[in-house]
Amino acid sequence: MPDDPIYRLPLDPDEEISSGDINSFEQLRHLILAPEQQDLARLRERLEDPGLRTGDISAVLPEAIHLRRQEGGEDALGQALLPTVESALRESVRKDPGTLADALFPVMGPAIRRSILQTLRSFFDSFNEAMEHSLSLRGLQWRIEALRTGRSFSEIVLLHSLVFRVEQVFLIHKKTGLPLAHAVAPAVAMQDASLVSGMLSAIQDFVRDSFQSARGQILEKIDVGEMEVWVEDGPYAILASVIRGIPPPDYRLHMAEALEHVHRNFAEQMERFQGETGPFAGANEELSRCLEFQYKEQQSRRPKSYVLALAIVLVLLVAGWSSYRGWQDHRWGQFVETLRAQPGIVVTGFARQHGHYVIRGLRDPLSADPQSLLKQTGLDASQAEVRLGGYYALDDAIVQKRAAALLQTPPGVEMTVSDGVLHAEGQAPASWAGALRNRALLLPGIREVDLSQLTDTDQAEFERLQRLVQAAIIRFPLGSSVLTTEETAALQRLSTEIRSLLAQAELLHKTVTVEVVGHSDSTGYEATNWPLSEDRAERVVLEFTRDGVPRSLLRGQGVAASQPLRQEENEGARQYNRSVTFRVKDDATAGARAASRVSSNAPVSHAVAP
Amino acid sequence: MLPETQKKICLLGSFAVGKTSLVRRYIESIYNDQYHTTVKVKVDKKVVKSGAKEVTLVLWDLYGEDDFQKMHWSYVRGSFGYLLVADGTRRATLDRALELEDRARVEIGPVPLIFVVNKCDLQQEWEIDEAMLEGVAARGWTVLRTSAKTGEGVNEAFQQLTEKILR
C-alpha cells in the first residue's frame, strides 16, 4: 500500500521531530493505527499458521476448482492433480482393493459388457452362419422339421434351444442372506422367499467354504432337473433367478444390468440394511423385468397367412405337376407295353430324358407302324423319340405275314403259322400247293408245312364236270336215231362241258375216256333194238367229234333195253329209255372196262384205238 | 410379499444339545433335517410379535460340529443375534458354548444372545448347577431353561432374543 498517507508519514527521514512531539505522535499514531495494526497481526498469524491457512483454503477450494474449470483451465488443473490422484488410487488399491472395486462396480460392468458383447456378437454371427450351413444330423433334422412344418429354420432352432421361463427372481442381501426383494411370475407356486434366500445363501457359503474359492467367486448356476437357478453377484446383494427350461445366454446380461441398477439406486440402503424391506420396494420393478419368458406355442411365430397361402399354392402346383407327370408317365408306359405286345417289335429301353421320352428297340418292317399306333393313343408324338432299328422277326404272326406276301396265296386259301408250322386251309390248285411246300420251307421261321386242310380245286372241277356229263341224257324219238333240234342244242352244250372235262383231266395228268351208251325201250324186237341203240350212240359220238372232241377219247356202245333208265310203266318212262347216256372213265376204269368188254359177249362199240 | 422386518439369527451349540428339537415344533420349515448332514445348516423361519410389530426370524440352525475347524463360520455372518444352546445334562456343552461365543464374537461382533440350557425336563440328571449358571449370567447374558420335549421356555427364548435385537 505505497499510496497510503498513514504509512508514509513516520517514514520520512528528512523531517525533524522533538521528543514531546514524538510522544504526541506516538499517541496519535496509536489512536489512528491501533485497529489496523491488530488486523495486520491477525493476518500475519493466519498466514504463518498452517492450520489456519488449511482451514481457509478448504473453505474456498471447491469454488476455486469450479471457477478454474469455468475459466477453461481444466487441462492445467488435471495435469496438476494427476500424480496425486494416481498415487491416491494406488494407495487405495494397495490398502483394500474391494473398496475401489465396489465403488466402480456399477460403471465397470456396462463398459466391460459392451466390449464383450461386441466380441460375442461377431462370434454368434459366425456361429449362426455355421448353423445355417451345418450338415449335422440335428441340423438336418431341424431342416426337415422346418420343411415339414412350414416354419423357418431359425424358428425351429429357437423352439428347440431357447424356450424358457423365469419363474422367480430374488434379490438377496449378501451379508445376512435375507431377501430384499422378490418377484414371481403369474401362476407360479411360490416358496417362502426368506427360507429360499437363506438356504441359497447357505449353499453359496457352503460351496465357497468347501472349495475355498476366493472372495467374490460364487456359484453362478445350479441345475435342478428341468429347472436352473442362475446367480449374479454384486457387492451388497446377489440376484438369483429360478428358470424353467434353458434361457438364452444373454439373459445373464439382463440379470447383471438389473443388479447394477439396484446397486446404483440402493447401495447405501443395502450397506445399512437392518432387516427392513421397506426401502427396497422400488427394486421390485427392476426384478419384474427379469421375469422373461419364451413360450413354445408362440402364435406370432406362425407363418403369416399369405406365406401360408403361397405355400399351399406351391404345394398344389407341385402336386398337380407331379400328378400330370405321373399320368403322362403312365400313358407312355402303356404305349410302350402296347409296342412290346406287337409281334415284330422289341423294346429295349424306355426312359424320360430332359423332359421327353425316348423309346429304343428293334422293329421288323412287316410289324405294326409305331407312329400309327401312337396316333391311336392320342399322345403327343412330339413328346417322344422312337428309335427302332430294323431286324428280321421270327414271330409266328410276322412269319405268317411274310409267307402270305411271298407265296402269292390264291383267294380261298387261308394260311396260318403256329409254332413254326405253316398251316394252309381252303381250296387251291394242286399245282400251287405243290409249289408252296417247297418254297415255304425256304422261309426263316417255317420248319414244317401242313396242307392237310387244303383241298385241290383242279380235282374238284374235274369231279364237277364228271358229274355234269354223267347226269346228261339225250333223248330220241321212237324207233329213230335222229336228233331233234332241241336235243341237238343240248348236245352242243354237253360237248363243251366234255371238252372242259378233258382239259381238266389233262391238268390232273389223267387220261379219261367218255363212254357214250345208246339205249332203246323194250318195245319192238330185240334184233332191231340193239342196232338202234348203237346207232343212237354213234350219232352222238359223231356230233361230239364234229364239235372238236377227240374221237379217240370217245367210246360208243349200244345196250338196247338191257340197262333201262326207268321201269317202263308208262309212255313217259319209255321215253327216257329211248336215249343216250354218258360215263366218264379215267385210265384205270377205262382199262377195266376194256377187259370186261372183251370177256363179255356184248356187241362192241366203235371204239377206236388211240 | 416380503415380511416388513426380517432378522437373521443363529442357533449355536454342541452336537446333540437339542437345537433342532428346540425349534422343530415352533417354526415354519420347508427343508428336512438331511440338510444338516449335507450343507451343515438348515434355514427355518419363525414369526415373533413384538408389540404391534411383526418380526420374521430367519433361523440358521447350524450343525453342532464338535470340531471347530469343521464349523462353517460364514453361516454365522450377518446374524442379528443368536441362541447359544447347552445341554443341562452334559457339563461339557456349557464349556463348549462359551468357546462358541468367543469365536462368534470374532465373526460377527457383540450381537445380542440368549443362553439356553435345554432339557430342563431332565432336571434331576443335570450336570450344570445353579452356580455355573450364575457365572454365565454374570457375563450379562440372559439365561433361560428350556425343554424341547415339553416346550417350556422355547417361545420365551425367541421372544426375548427378538426384543434384545430390536432394542
Interface residues (C-beta under 8 A of the other chain):
Chain A: H173 K175 T176 G177 L178 P179 L180 A181 H182 Q191 D192 A193 S194 L195 V196 S197 G198 M199 A202 I203 D205 F206 R208 D209 Q274 G275 E276 T277 G278
Chain B: L2 P3 E4 T5 Q6 K7 K8 E28 S29 I30 Y31 Y35 V39 K40 V41 V43 D44 K45 V55 T56 V58 W60 H72 S74 Y75 R77 G78 S79 F80
